[in-house]
């Protein structure tokens, strides 16, 4: 455990940021799963709506600095390919 006051504060801040990052990553994974489920069901309308929502969620995560630019591009590309394959 840290003894210095600033180190104790850093631990609190890091824990808070870690929790925030986990929540946002979880939202991204859920949005991606909704697209995949819709594609597996063969529902093109639901898949395209879910894709739009997922892309928005992924972009928001990038804006907040949680994902790297290339990771975001890869995720969006793979989901778009899935929806376009219908």
PDB file with SEQRES, HELIX, SHEET and CRYST1 records, atoms N, CA, C and O in Angstrom:
SEQRES   1 A   86  UNK UNK UNK UNK UNK UNK UNK UNK UNK UNK UNK UNK UNK          
SEQRES   2 A   86  UNK UNK UNK UNK UNK UNK UNK UNK UNK UNK UNK UNK UNK          
SEQRES   3 A   86  UNK UNK UNK UNK UNK UNK UNK UNK UNK UNK UNK UNK UNK          
SEQRES   4 A   86  UNK UNK UNK UNK UNK UNK UNK UNK UNK UNK UNK UNK UNK          
SEQRES   5 A   86  UNK UNK UNK UNK UNK UNK UNK UNK UNK UNK UNK UNK UNK          
SEQRES   6 A   86  UNK UNK UNK UNK UNK UNK UNK UNK UNK UNK UNK UNK UNK          
SEQRES   7 A   86  UNK UNK UNK UNK UNK UNK UNK UNK                              
HELIX    1 AA1 UNK A    5  UNK A   41  1                                  37    
HELIX    2 AA2 UNK A   44  UNK A   63  1                                  20    
HELIX    3 AA3 UNK A   69  UNK A   84  1                                  16    
CRYST1    1.000    1.000    1.000  90.00  90.00  90.00 P 1           1          
ATOM      1  N   UNK A   1       0.844  -1.187   0.000  1.00  0.00           N  
ATOM      2  CA  UNK A   1       0.000   0.000   0.000  1.00  0.00           C  
ATOM      3  C   UNK A   1       0.882   1.241   0.000  1.00  0.00           C  
ATOM      4  O   UNK A   1       1.949   1.270   0.614  1.00  0.00           O  
ATOM      5  N   UNK A   2       0.415   2.248  -0.694  1.00  0.00           N  
ATOM      6  CA  UNK A   2       1.189   3.481  -0.819  1.00  0.00           C  
ATOM      7  C   UNK A   2       1.156   4.275   0.486  1.00  0.00           C  
ATOM      8  O   UNK A   2       0.164   4.252   1.216  1.00  0.00           O  
ATOM      9  N   UNK A   3       2.246   4.970   0.765  1.00  0.00           N  
ATOM     10  CA  UNK A   3       2.331   5.819   1.955  1.00  0.00           C  
ATOM     11  C   UNK A   3       2.187   7.294   1.621  1.00  0.00           C  
ATOM     12  O   UNK A   3       1.706   8.076   2.441  1.00  0.00           O  
ATOM     13  N   UNK A   4       2.599   7.670   0.431  1.00  0.00           N  
ATOM     14  CA  UNK A   4       2.598   9.075   0.036  1.00  0.00           C  
ATOM     15  C   UNK A   4       1.189   9.479  -0.404  1.00  0.00           C  
ATOM     16  O   UNK A   4       0.489   8.717  -1.071  1.00  0.00           O  
ATOM     17  N   UNK A   5       0.796  10.676  -0.023  1.00  0.00           N  
ATOM     18  CA  UNK A   5      -0.552  11.153  -0.285  1.00  0.00           C  
ATOM     19  C   UNK A   5      -0.889  11.163  -1.779  1.00  0.00           C  
ATOM     20  O   UNK A   5      -1.980  10.750  -2.172  1.00  0.00           O  
ATOM     21  N   UNK A   6       0.031  11.625  -2.596  1.00  0.00           N  
ATOM     22  CA  UNK A   6      -0.227  11.691  -4.038  1.00  0.00           C  
ATOM     23  C   UNK A   6      -0.363  10.291  -4.639  1.00  0.00           C  
ATOM     24  O   UNK A   6      -1.146  10.083  -5.566  1.00  0.00           O  
ATOM     25  N   UNK A   7       0.399   9.338  -4.111  1.00  0.00           N  
ATOM     26  CA  UNK A   7       0.304   7.966  -4.609  1.00  0.00           C  
ATOM     27  C   UNK A   7      -1.044   7.353  -4.239  1.00  0.00           C  
ATOM     28  O   UNK A   7      -1.619   6.595  -5.021  1.00  0.00           O  
ATOM     29  N   UNK A   8      -1.551   7.678  -3.048  1.00  0.00           N  
ATOM     30  CA  UNK A   8      -2.864   7.191  -2.630  1.00  0.00           C  
ATOM     31  C   UNK A   8      -3.950   7.757  -3.552  1.00  0.00           C  
ATOM     32  O   UNK A   8      -4.884   7.053  -3.936  1.00  0.00           O  
ATOM     33  N   UNK A   9      -3.808   9.037  -3.896  1.00  0.00           N  
ATOM     34  CA  UNK A   9      -4.781   9.657  -4.791  1.00  0.00           C  
ATOM     35  C   UNK A   9      -4.721   9.009  -6.172  1.00  0.00           C  
ATOM     36  O   UNK A   9      -5.758   8.752  -6.783  1.00  0.00           O  
ATOM     37  N   UNK A  10      -3.518   8.745  -6.662  1.00  0.00           N  
ATOM     38  CA  UNK A  10      -3.376   8.125  -7.981  1.00  0.00           C  
ATOM     39  C   UNK A  10      -4.069   6.766  -8.005  1.00  0.00           C  
ATOM     40  O   UNK A  10      -4.698   6.405  -9.000  1.00  0.00           O  
ATOM     41  N   UNK A  11      -3.955   6.013  -6.910  1.00  0.00           N  
ATOM     42  CA  UNK A  11      -4.604   4.707  -6.847  1.00  0.00           C  
ATOM     43  C   UNK A  11      -6.117   4.866  -6.968  1.00  0.00           C  
ATOM     44  O   UNK A  11      -6.765   4.106  -7.687  1.00  0.00           O  
ATOM     45  N   UNK A  12      -6.681   5.851  -6.269  1.00  0.00           N  
ATOM     46  CA  UNK A  12      -8.125   6.098  -6.354  1.00  0.00           C  
ATOM     47  C   UNK A  12      -8.530   6.480  -7.773  1.00  0.00           C  
ATOM     48  O   UNK A  12      -9.520   5.975  -8.301  1.00  0.00           O  
ATOM     49  N   UNK A  13      -7.758   7.372  -8.383  1.00  0.00           N  
ATOM     50  CA  UNK A  13      -8.080   7.850  -9.729  1.00  0.00           C  
ATOM     51  C   UNK A  13      -7.990   6.708 -10.740  1.00  0.00           C  
ATOM     52  O   UNK A  13      -8.848   6.572 -11.612  1.00  0.00           O  
ATOM     53  N   UNK A  14      -6.952   5.895 -10.616  1.00  0.00           N  
ATOM     54  CA  UNK A  14      -6.770   4.776 -11.548  1.00  0.00           C  
ATOM     55  C   UNK A  14      -7.912   3.780 -11.425  1.00  0.00           C  
ATOM     56  O   UNK A  14      -8.406   3.267 -12.430  1.00  0.00           O  
ATOM     57  N   UNK A  15      -8.333   3.504 -10.187  1.00  0.00           N  
ATOM     58  CA  UNK A  15      -9.448   2.579  -9.994  1.00  0.00           C  
ATOM     59  C   UNK A  15     -10.723   3.105 -10.622  1.00  0.00           C  
ATOM     60  O   UNK A  15     -11.488   2.345 -11.215  1.00  0.00           O  
ATOM     61  N   UNK A  16     -10.954   4.405 -10.494  1.00  0.00           N  
ATOM     62  CA  UNK A  16     -12.149   5.017 -11.069  1.00  0.00           C  
ATOM     63  C   UNK A  16     -12.101   4.941 -12.598  1.00  0.00           C  
ATOM     64  O   UNK A  16     -13.101   4.617 -13.239  1.00  0.00           O  
ATOM     65  N   UNK A  17     -10.935   5.241 -13.177  1.00  0.00           N  
ATOM     66  CA  UNK A  17     -10.799   5.197 -14.635  1.00  0.00           C  
ATOM     67  C   UNK A  17     -10.903   3.776 -15.162  1.00  0.00           C  
ATOM     68  O   UNK A  17     -11.471   3.547 -16.230  1.00  0.00           O  
ATOM     69  N   UNK A  18     -10.352   2.810 -14.410  1.00  0.00           N  
ATOM     70  CA  UNK A  18     -10.424   1.411 -14.819  1.00  0.00           C  
ATOM     71  C   UNK A  18     -11.870   0.950 -14.877  1.00  0.00           C  
ATOM     72  O   UNK A  18     -12.271   0.259 -15.814  1.00  0.00           O  
ATOM     73  N   UNK A  19     -12.651   1.332 -13.877  1.00  0.00           N  
ATOM     74  CA  UNK A  19     -14.062   0.973 -13.852  1.00  0.00           C  
ATOM     75  C   UNK A  19     -14.793   1.576 -15.043  1.00  0.00           C  
ATOM     76  O   UNK A  19     -15.598   0.901 -15.685  1.00  0.00           O  
ATOM     77  N   UNK A  20     -14.518   2.843 -15.343  1.00  0.00           N  
ATOM     78  CA  UNK A  20     -15.145   3.514 -16.483  1.00  0.00           C  
ATOM     79  C   UNK A  20     -14.784   2.818 -17.793  1.00  0.00           C  
ATOM     80  O   UNK A  20     -15.642   2.612 -18.652  1.00  0.00           O  
ATOM     81  N   UNK A  21     -13.504   2.458 -17.940  1.00  0.00           N  
ATOM     82  CA  UNK A  21     -13.068   1.783 -19.160  1.00  0.00           C  
ATOM     83  C   UNK A  21     -13.744   0.427 -19.307  1.00  0.00           C  
ATOM     84  O   UNK A  21     -14.149   0.050 -20.407  1.00  0.00           O  
ATOM     85  N   UNK A  22     -13.869  -0.313 -18.200  1.00  0.00           N  
ATOM     86  CA  UNK A  22     -14.522  -1.620 -18.251  1.00  0.00           C  
ATOM     87  C   UNK A  22     -15.971  -1.488 -18.678  1.00  0.00           C  
ATOM     88  O   UNK A  22     -16.468  -2.290 -19.468  1.00  0.00           O  
ATOM     89  N   UNK A  23     -16.649  -0.475 -18.153  1.00  0.00           N  
ATOM     90  CA  UNK A  23     -18.054  -0.277 -18.508  1.00  0.00           C  
ATOM     91  C   UNK A  23     -18.199   0.008 -20.000  1.00  0.00           C  
ATOM     92  O   UNK A  23     -19.077  -0.550 -20.658  1.00  0.00           O  
ATOM     93  N   UNK A  24     -17.354   0.860 -20.524  1.00  0.00           N  
ATOM     94  CA  UNK A  24     -17.461   1.230 -21.934  1.00  0.00           C  
ATOM     95  C   UNK A  24     -17.081   0.051 -22.829  1.00  0.00           C  
ATOM     96  O   UNK A  24     -17.726  -0.173 -23.853  1.00  0.00           O  
ATOM     97  N   UNK A  25     -16.042  -0.706 -22.458  1.00  0.00           N  
ATOM     98  CA  UNK A  25     -15.671  -1.888 -23.246  1.00  0.00           C  
ATOM     99  C   UNK A  25     -16.799  -2.908 -23.243  1.00  0.00           C  
ATOM    100  O   UNK A  25     -17.050  -3.563 -24.255  1.00  0.00           O  
ATOM    101  N   UNK A  26     -17.468  -3.043 -22.127  1.00  0.00           N  
ATOM    102  CA  UNK A  26     -18.590  -3.967 -22.032  1.00  0.00           C  
ATOM    103  C   UNK A  26     -19.725  -3.525 -22.951  1.00  0.00           C  
ATOM    104  O   UNK A  26     -20.356  -4.358 -23.601  1.00  0.00           O  
ATOM    105  N   UNK A  27     -19.988  -2.222 -23.008  1.00  0.00           N  
ATOM    106  CA  UNK A  27     -21.022  -1.706 -23.908  1.00  0.00           C  
ATOM    107  C   UNK A  27     -20.678  -2.002 -25.358  1.00  0.00           C  
ATOM    108  O   UNK A  27     -21.553  -2.354 -26.149  1.00  0.00           O  
ATOM    109  N   UNK A  28     -19.403  -1.860 -25.710  1.00  0.00           N  
ATOM    110  CA  UNK A  28     -18.968  -2.133 -27.081  1.00  0.00           C  
ATOM    111  C   UNK A  28     -19.172  -3.608 -27.411  1.00  0.00           C  
ATOM    112  O   UNK A  28     -19.679  -3.948 -28.480  1.00  0.00           O  
ATOM    113  N   UNK A  29     -18.772  -4.484 -26.486  1.00  0.00           N  
ATOM    114  CA  UNK A  29     -18.920  -5.921 -26.728  1.00  0.00           C  
ATOM    115  C   UNK A  29     -20.383  -6.305 -26.873  1.00  0.00           C  
ATOM    116  O   UNK A  29     -20.727  -7.129 -27.720  1.00  0.00           O  
ATOM    117  N   UNK A  30     -21.250  -5.716 -26.055  1.00  0.00           N  
ATOM    118  CA  UNK A  30     -22.681  -6.001 -26.139  1.00  0.00           C  
ATOM    119  C   UNK A  30     -23.244  -5.540 -27.477  1.00  0.00           C  
ATOM    120  O   UNK A  30     -24.023  -6.256 -28.104  1.00  0.00           O  
ATOM    121  N   UNK A  31     -22.854  -4.354 -27.914  1.00  0.00           N  
ATOM    122  CA  UNK A  31     -23.337  -3.836 -29.197  1.00  0.00           C  
ATOM    123  C   UNK A  31     -22.876  -4.721 -30.350  1.00  0.00           C  
ATOM    124  O   UNK A  31     -23.637  -4.988 -31.280  1.00  0.00           O  
ATOM    125  N   UNK A  32     -21.616  -5.179 -30.282  1.00  0.00           N  
ATOM    126  CA  UNK A  32     -21.100  -6.058 -31.338  1.00  0.00           C  
ATOM    127  C   UNK A  32     -21.855  -7.387 -31.332  1.00  0.00           C  
ATOM    128  O   UNK A  32     -22.157  -7.936 -32.393  1.00  0.00           O  
ATOM    129  N   UNK A  33     -22.158  -7.900 -30.152  1.00  0.00           N  
ATOM    130  CA  UNK A  33     -22.861  -9.178 -30.059  1.00  0.00           C  
ATOM    131  C   UNK A  33     -24.271  -9.066 -30.643  1.00  0.00           C  
ATOM    132  O   UNK A  33     -24.760 -10.012 -31.260  1.00  0.00           O  
ATOM    133  N   UNK A  34     -24.925  -7.918 -30.452  1.00  0.00           N  
ATOM    134  CA  UNK A  34     -26.261  -7.728 -31.010  1.00  0.00           C  
ATOM    135  C   UNK A  34     -26.225  -7.807 -32.531  1.00  0.00           C  
ATOM    136  O   UNK A  34     -27.129  -8.367 -33.151  1.00  0.00           O  
ATOM    137  N   UNK A  35     -25.180  -7.246 -33.127  1.00  0.00           N  
ATOM    138  CA  UNK A  35     -25.034  -7.322 -34.592  1.00  0.00           C  
ATOM    139  C   UNK A  35     -24.839  -8.770 -35.019  1.00  0.00           C  
ATOM    140  O   UNK A  35     -25.476  -9.231 -35.965  1.00  0.00           O  
ATOM    141  N   UNK A  36     -23.968  -9.482 -34.331  1.00  0.00           N  
ATOM    142  CA  UNK A  36     -23.669 -10.866 -34.686  1.00  0.00           C  
ATOM    143  C   UNK A  36     -24.901 -11.748 -34.549  1.00  0.00           C  
ATOM    144  O   UNK A  36     -25.151 -12.600 -35.401  1.00  0.00           O  
ATOM    145  N   UNK A  37     -25.676 -11.552 -33.480  1.00  0.00           N  
ATOM    146  CA  UNK A  37     -26.892 -12.340 -33.279  1.00  0.00           C  
ATOM    147  C   UNK A  37     -27.900 -12.058 -34.389  1.00  0.00           C  
ATOM    148  O   UNK A  37     -28.537 -12.979 -34.899  1.00  0.00           O  
ATOM    149  N   UNK A  38     -28.045 -10.789 -34.765  1.00  0.00           N  
ATOM    150  CA  UNK A  38     -28.976 -10.431 -35.837  1.00  0.00           C  
ATOM    151  C   UNK A  38     -28.540 -11.035 -37.168  1.00  0.00           C  
ATOM    152  O   UNK A  38     -29.374 -11.486 -37.953  1.00  0.00           O  
ATOM    153  N   UNK A  39     -27.231 -11.042 -37.419  1.00  0.00           N  
ATOM    154  CA  UNK A  39     -26.725 -11.624 -38.670  1.00  0.00           C  
ATOM    155  C   UNK A  39     -26.962 -13.131 -38.678  1.00  0.00           C  
ATOM    156  O   UNK A  39     -27.377 -13.692 -39.692  1.00  0.00           O  
ATOM    157  N   UNK A  40     -26.698 -13.786 -37.547  1.00  0.00           N  
ATOM    158  CA  UNK A  40     -26.904 -15.235 -37.473  1.00  0.00           C  
ATOM    159  C   UNK A  40     -28.377 -15.596 -37.624  1.00  0.00           C  
ATOM    160  O   UNK A  40     -28.704 -16.671 -38.127  1.00  0.00           O  
ATOM    161  N   UNK A  41     -29.271 -14.705 -37.190  1.00  0.00           N  
ATOM    162  CA  UNK A  41     -30.703 -14.943 -37.346  1.00  0.00           C  
ATOM    163  C   UNK A  41     -31.156 -14.664 -38.780  1.00  0.00           C  
ATOM    164  O   UNK A  41     -32.244 -15.079 -39.177  1.00  0.00           O  
ATOM    165  N   UNK A  42     -30.335 -13.970 -39.549  1.00  0.00           N  
ATOM    166  CA  UNK A  42     -30.662 -13.664 -40.940  1.00  0.00           C  
ATOM    167  C   UNK A  42     -31.569 -12.456 -41.090  1.00  0.00           C  
ATOM    168  O   UNK A  42     -32.173 -12.273 -42.147  1.00  0.00           O  
ATOM    169  N   UNK A  43     -31.677 -11.644 -40.082  1.00  0.00           N  
ATOM    170  CA  UNK A  43     -32.543 -10.465 -40.104  1.00  0.00           C  
ATOM    171  C   UNK A  43     -31.734  -9.247 -40.534  1.00  0.00           C  
ATOM    172  O   UNK A  43     -31.027  -8.637 -39.732  1.00  0.00           O  
ATOM    173  N   UNK A  44     -31.849  -8.908 -41.810  1.00  0.00           N  
ATOM    174  CA  UNK A  44     -31.023  -7.819 -42.350  1.00  0.00           C  
ATOM    175  C   UNK A  44     -31.387  -6.459 -41.759  1.00  0.00           C  
ATOM    176  O   UNK A  44     -30.503  -5.645 -41.492  1.00  0.00           O  
ATOM    177  N   UNK A  45     -32.681  -6.204 -41.551  1.00  0.00           N  
ATOM    178  CA  UNK A  45     -33.103  -4.911 -40.999  1.00  0.00           C  
ATOM    179  C   UNK A  45     -32.567  -4.718 -39.580  1.00  0.00           C  
ATOM    180  O   UNK A  45     -32.006  -3.672 -39.252  1.00  0.00           O  
ATOM    181  N   UNK A  46     -32.748  -5.734 -38.754  1.00  0.00           N  
ATOM    182  CA  UNK A  46     -32.263  -5.639 -37.364  1.00  0.00           C  
ATOM    183  C   UNK A  46     -30.750  -5.537 -37.331  1.00  0.00           C  
ATOM    184  O   UNK A  46     -30.185  -4.836 -36.492  1.00  0.00           O  
ATOM    185  N   UNK A  47     -30.088  -6.246 -38.254  1.00  0.00           N  
ATOM    186  CA  UNK A  47     -28.626  -6.215 -38.296  1.00  0.00           C  
ATOM    187  C   UNK A  47     -28.118  -4.825 -38.669  1.00  0.00           C  
ATOM    188  O   UNK A  47     -27.144  -4.343 -38.091  1.00  0.00           O  
ATOM    189  N   UNK A  48     -28.772  -4.184 -39.626  1.00  0.00           N  
ATOM    190  CA  UNK A  48     -28.311  -2.854 -40.037  1.00  0.00           C  
ATOM    191  C   UNK A  48     -28.563  -1.813 -38.946  1.00  0.00           C  
ATOM    192  O   UNK A  48     -27.758  -0.901 -38.757  1.00  0.00           O  
ATOM    193  N   UNK A  49     -29.682  -1.949 -38.228  1.00  0.00           N  
ATOM    194  CA  UNK A  49     -29.956  -1.037 -37.115  1.00  0.00           C  
ATOM    195  C   UNK A  49     -28.934  -1.264 -35.998  1.00  0.00           C  
ATOM    196  O   UNK A  49     -28.412  -0.310 -35.422  1.00  0.00           O  
ATOM    197  N   UNK A  50     -28.657  -2.532 -35.701  1.00  0.00           N  
ATOM    198  CA  UNK A  50     -27.682  -2.859 -34.663  1.00  0.00           C  
ATOM    199  C   UNK A  50     -26.283  -2.414 -35.070  1.00  0.00           C  
ATOM    200  O   UNK A  50     -25.493  -1.998 -34.223  1.00  0.00           O  
ATOM    201  N   UNK A  51     -25.972  -2.500 -36.369  1.00  0.00           N  
ATOM    202  CA  UNK A  51     -24.666  -2.055 -36.855  1.00  0.00           C  
ATOM    203  C   UNK A  51     -24.503  -0.561 -36.641  1.00  0.00           C  
ATOM    204  O   UNK A  51     -23.452  -0.108 -36.187  1.00  0.00           O  
ATOM    205  N   UNK A  52     -25.528   0.203 -36.962  1.00  0.00           N  
ATOM    206  CA  UNK A  52     -25.450   1.650 -36.782  1.00  0.00           C  
ATOM    207  C   UNK A  52     -25.209   1.995 -35.317  1.00  0.00           C  
ATOM    208  O   UNK A  52     -24.399   2.865 -34.998  1.00  0.00           O  
ATOM    209  N   UNK A  53     -25.914   1.310 -34.437  1.00  0.00           N  
ATOM    210  CA  UNK A  53     -25.754   1.538 -33.002  1.00  0.00           C  
ATOM    211  C   UNK A  53     -24.358   1.121 -32.539  1.00  0.00           C  
ATOM    212  O   UNK A  53     -23.736   1.814 -31.734  1.00  0.00           O  
ATOM    213  N   UNK A  54     -23.870  -0.006 -33.048  1.00  0.00           N  
ATOM    214  CA  UNK A  54     -22.556  -0.512 -32.651  1.00  0.00           C  
ATOM    215  C   UNK A  54     -21.445   0.424 -33.113  1.00  0.00           C  
ATOM    216  O   UNK A  54     -20.502   0.683 -32.366  1.00  0.00           O  
ATOM    217  N   UNK A  55     -21.548   0.926 -34.325  1.00  0.00           N  
ATOM    218  CA  UNK A  55     -20.534   1.844 -34.850  1.00  0.00           C  
ATOM    219  C   UNK A  55     -20.489   3.110 -34.002  1.00  0.00           C  
ATOM    220  O   UNK A  55     -19.417   3.640 -33.709  1.00  0.00           O  
ATOM    221  N   UNK A  56     -21.665   3.584 -33.614  1.00  0.00           N  
ATOM    222  CA  UNK A  56     -21.730   4.768 -32.765  1.00  0.00           C  
ATOM    223  C   UNK A  56     -21.062   4.503 -31.412  1.00  0.00           C  
ATOM    224  O   UNK A  56     -20.307   5.338 -30.913  1.00  0.00           O  
ATOM    225  N   UNK A  57     -21.341   3.352 -30.829  1.00  0.00           N  
ATOM    226  CA  UNK A  57     -20.751   2.992 -29.536  1.00  0.00           C  
ATOM    227  C   UNK A  57     -19.241   2.843 -29.641  1.00  0.00           C  
ATOM    228  O   UNK A  57     -18.505   3.283 -28.758  1.00  0.00           O  
ATOM    229  N   UNK A  58     -18.782   2.222 -30.721  1.00  0.00           N  
ATOM    230  CA  UNK A  58     -17.340   2.023 -30.920  1.00  0.00           C  
ATOM    231  C   UNK A  58     -16.642   3.367 -31.113  1.00  0.00           C  
ATOM    232  O   UNK A  58     -15.563   3.594 -30.564  1.00  0.00           O  
ATOM    233  N   UNK A  59     -17.253   4.252 -31.888  1.00  0.00           N  
ATOM    234  CA  UNK A  59     -16.665   5.580 -32.101  1.00  0.00           C  
ATOM    235  C   UNK A  59     -16.592   6.369 -30.798  1.00  0.00           C  
ATOM    236  O   UNK A  59     -15.621   7.086 -30.551  1.00  0.00           O  
ATOM    237  N   UNK A  60     -17.624   6.234 -29.965  1.00  0.00           N  
ATOM    238  CA  UNK A  60     -17.620   6.923 -28.678  1.00  0.00           C  
ATOM    239  C   UNK A  60     -16.478   6.410 -27.800  1.00  0.00           C  
ATOM    240  O   UNK A  60     -15.826   7.188 -27.103  1.00  0.00           O  
ATOM    241  N   UNK A  61     -16.242   5.100 -27.838  1.00  0.00           N  
ATOM    242  CA  UNK A  61     -15.154   4.523 -27.047  1.00  0.00           C  
ATOM    243  C   UNK A  61     -13.801   5.041 -27.545  1.00  0.00           C  
ATOM    244  O   UNK A  61     -12.896   5.285 -26.748  1.00  0.00           O  
ATOM    245  N   UNK A  62     -13.669   5.207 -28.867  1.00  0.00           N  
ATOM    246  CA  UNK A  62     -12.422   5.745 -29.418  1.00  0.00           C  
ATOM    247  C   UNK A  62     -12.223   7.194 -28.991  1.00  0.00           C  
ATOM    248  O   UNK A  62     -11.114   7.601 -28.643  1.00  0.00           O  
ATOM    249  N   UNK A  63     -13.309   7.970 -29.020  1.00  0.00           N  
ATOM    250  CA  UNK A  63     -13.235   9.373 -28.637  1.00  0.00           C  
ATOM    251  C   UNK A  63     -12.762   9.523 -27.195  1.00  0.00           C  
ATOM    252  O   UNK A  63     -12.040  10.462 -26.863  1.00  0.00           O  
ATOM    253  N   UNK A  64     -13.174   8.593 -26.349  1.00  0.00           N  
ATOM    254  CA  UNK A  64     -12.786   8.648 -24.939  1.00  0.00           C  
ATOM    255  C   UNK A  64     -11.413   8.044 -24.685  1.00  0.00           C  
ATOM    256  O   UNK A  64     -10.951   8.011 -23.545  1.00  0.00           O  
ATOM    257  N   UNK A  65     -10.760   7.568 -25.736  1.00  0.00           N  
ATOM    258  CA  UNK A  65      -9.393   7.089 -25.608  1.00  0.00           C  
ATOM    259  C   UNK A  65      -9.262   5.668 -25.108  1.00  0.00           C  
ATOM    260  O   UNK A  65      -8.210   5.290 -24.592  1.00  0.00           O  
ATOM    261  N   UNK A  66     -10.307   4.873 -25.249  1.00  0.00           N  
ATOM    262  CA  UNK A  66     -10.274   3.511 -24.728  1.00  0.00           C  
ATOM    263  C   UNK A  66      -9.704   2.536 -25.749  1.00  0.00           C  
ATOM    264  O   UNK A  66      -9.017   1.580 -25.390  1.00  0.00           O  
ATOM    265  N   UNK A  67      -9.991   2.781 -27.015  1.00  0.00           N  
ATOM    266  CA  UNK A  67      -9.473   1.926 -28.083  1.00  0.00           C  
ATOM    267  C   UNK A  67      -8.559   2.726 -28.995  1.00  0.00           C  
ATOM    268  O   UNK A  67      -8.710   3.939 -29.144  1.00  0.00           O  
ATOM    269  N   UNK A  68      -7.607   2.025 -29.602  1.00  0.00           N  
ATOM    270  CA  UNK A  68      -6.712   2.611 -30.595  1.00  0.00           C  
ATOM    271  C   UNK A  68      -7.471   2.760 -31.909  1.00  0.00           C  
ATOM    272  O   UNK A  68      -8.444   2.050 -32.163  1.00  0.00           O  
ATOM    273  N   UNK A  69      -7.018   3.676 -32.722  1.00  0.00           N  
ATOM    274  CA  UNK A  69      -7.669   3.968 -34.008  1.00  0.00           C  
ATOM    275  C   UNK A  69      -7.787   2.725 -34.883  1.00  0.00           C  
ATOM    276  O   UNK A  69      -8.838   2.483 -35.477  1.00  0.00           O  
ATOM    277  N   UNK A  70      -6.721   1.940 -34.966  1.00  0.00           N  
ATOM    278  CA  UNK A  70      -6.743   0.752 -35.825  1.00  0.00           C  
ATOM    279  C   UNK A  70      -7.674  -0.330 -35.274  1.00  0.00           C  
ATOM    280  O   UNK A  70      -8.310  -1.051 -36.042  1.00  0.00           O  
ATOM    281  N   UNK A  71      -7.752  -0.441 -33.977  1.00  0.00           N  
ATOM    282  CA  UNK A  71      -8.657  -1.406 -33.365  1.00  0.00           C  
ATOM    283  C   UNK A  71     -10.092  -1.057 -33.698  1.00  0.00           C  
ATOM    284  O   UNK A  71     -10.894  -1.934 -34.021  1.00  0.00           O  
ATOM    285  N   UNK A  72     -10.414   0.220 -33.619  1.00  0.00           N  
ATOM    286  CA  UNK A  72     -11.757   0.685 -33.943  1.00  0.00           C  
ATOM    287  C   UNK A  72     -12.067   0.392 -35.405  1.00  0.00           C  
ATOM    288  O   UNK A  72     -13.156  -0.084 -35.727  1.00  0.00           O  
ATOM    289  N   UNK A  73     -11.133   0.670 -36.276  1.00  0.00           N  
ATOM    290  CA  UNK A  73     -11.336   0.429 -37.705  1.00  0.00           C  
ATOM    291  C   UNK A  73     -11.557  -1.059 -37.968  1.00  0.00           C  
ATOM    292  O   UNK A  73     -12.415  -1.430 -38.768  1.00  0.00           O  
ATOM    293  N   UNK A  74     -10.791  -1.900 -37.302  1.00  0.00           N  
ATOM    294  CA  UNK A  74     -10.919  -3.351 -37.482  1.00  0.00           C  
ATOM    295  C   UNK A  74     -12.282  -3.848 -37.006  1.00  0.00           C  
ATOM    296  O   UNK A  74     -12.919  -4.659 -37.679  1.00  0.00           O  
ATOM    297  N   UNK A  75     -12.724  -3.370 -35.863  1.00  0.00           N  
ATOM    298  CA  UNK A  75     -14.018  -3.795 -35.322  1.00  0.00           C  
ATOM    299  C   UNK A  75     -15.156  -3.369 -36.247  1.00  0.00           C  
ATOM    300  O   UNK A  75     -16.042  -4.166 -36.557  1.00  0.00           O  
ATOM    301  N   UNK A  76     -15.130  -2.117 -36.684  1.00  0.00           N  
ATOM    302  CA  UNK A  76     -16.191  -1.623 -37.556  1.00  0.00           C  
ATOM    303  C   UNK A  76     -16.184  -2.355 -38.896  1.00  0.00           C  
ATOM    304  O   UNK A  76     -17.239  -2.681 -39.439  1.00  0.00           O  
ATOM    305  N   UNK A  77     -15.004  -2.607 -39.416  1.00  0.00           N  
ATOM    306  CA  UNK A  77     -14.888  -3.284 -40.701  1.00  0.00           C  
ATOM    307  C   UNK A  77     -15.439  -4.708 -40.637  1.00  0.00           C  
ATOM    308  O   UNK A  77     -16.169  -5.134 -41.531  1.00  0.00           O  
ATOM    309  N   UNK A  78     -15.093  -5.435 -39.590  1.00  0.00           N  
ATOM    310  CA  UNK A  78     -15.557  -6.818 -39.484  1.00  0.00           C  
ATOM    311  C   UNK A  78     -17.073  -6.880 -39.336  1.00  0.00           C  
ATOM    312  O   UNK A  78     -17.719  -7.755 -39.913  1.00  0.00           O  
ATOM    313  N   UNK A  79     -17.641  -5.959 -38.569  1.00  0.00           N  
ATOM    314  CA  UNK A  79     -19.099  -5.945 -38.416  1.00  0.00           C  
ATOM    315  C   UNK A  79     -19.791  -5.565 -39.721  1.00  0.00           C  
ATOM    316  O   UNK A  79     -20.821  -6.138 -40.074  1.00  0.00           O  
ATOM    317  N   UNK A  80     -19.222  -4.598 -40.433  1.00  0.00           N  
ATOM    318  CA  UNK A  80     -19.806  -4.178 -41.701  1.00  0.00           C  
ATOM    319  C   UNK A  80     -19.770  -5.315 -42.720  1.00  0.00           C  
ATOM    320  O   UNK A  80     -20.730  -5.520 -43.462  1.00  0.00           O  
ATOM    321  N   UNK A  81     -18.660  -6.052 -42.751  1.00  0.00           N  
ATOM    322  CA  UNK A  81     -18.560  -7.209 -43.655  1.00  0.00           C  
ATOM    323  C   UNK A  81     -19.628  -8.253 -43.334  1.00  0.00           C  
ATOM    324  O   UNK A  81     -20.238  -8.836 -44.231  1.00  0.00           O  
ATOM    325  N   UNK A  82     -19.840  -8.476 -42.042  1.00  0.00           N  
ATOM    326  CA  UNK A  82     -20.862  -9.443 -41.639  1.00  0.00           C  
ATOM    327  C   UNK A  82     -22.255  -9.026 -42.137  1.00  0.00           C  
ATOM    328  O   UNK A  82     -22.994  -9.837 -42.696  1.00  0.00           O  
ATOM    329  N   UNK A  83     -22.594  -7.758 -41.925  1.00  0.00           N  
ATOM    330  CA  UNK A  83     -23.915  -7.282 -42.321  1.00  0.00           C  
ATOM    331  C   UNK A  83     -24.054  -7.291 -43.844  1.00  0.00           C  
ATOM    332  O   UNK A  83     -25.111  -7.638 -44.372  1.00  0.00           O  
ATOM    333  N   UNK A  84     -22.998  -6.915 -44.539  1.00  0.00           N  
ATOM    334  CA  UNK A  84     -23.037  -6.894 -46.005  1.00  0.00           C  
ATOM    335  C   UNK A  84     -23.126  -8.302 -46.599  1.00  0.00           C  
ATOM    336  O   UNK A  84     -23.554  -8.463 -47.741  1.00  0.00           O  
ATOM    337  N   UNK A  85     -22.730  -9.308 -45.844  1.00  0.00           N  
ATOM    338  CA  UNK A  85     -22.782 -10.677 -46.364  1.00  0.00           C  
ATOM    339  C   UNK A  85     -24.220 -11.218 -46.428  1.00  0.00           C  
ATOM    340  O   UNK A  85     -24.476 -12.243 -47.060  1.00  0.00           O  
ATOM    341  N   UNK A  86     -25.148 -10.518 -45.769  1.00  0.00           N  
ATOM    342  CA  UNK A  86     -26.551 -10.961 -45.813  1.00  0.00           C  
ATOM    343  C   UNK A  86     -27.179 -10.699 -47.166  1.00  0.00           C  
ATOM    344  O   UNK A  86     -28.352 -11.010 -47.374  1.00  0.00           O  
TER     345      UNK A  86                                                      
END                                                                             
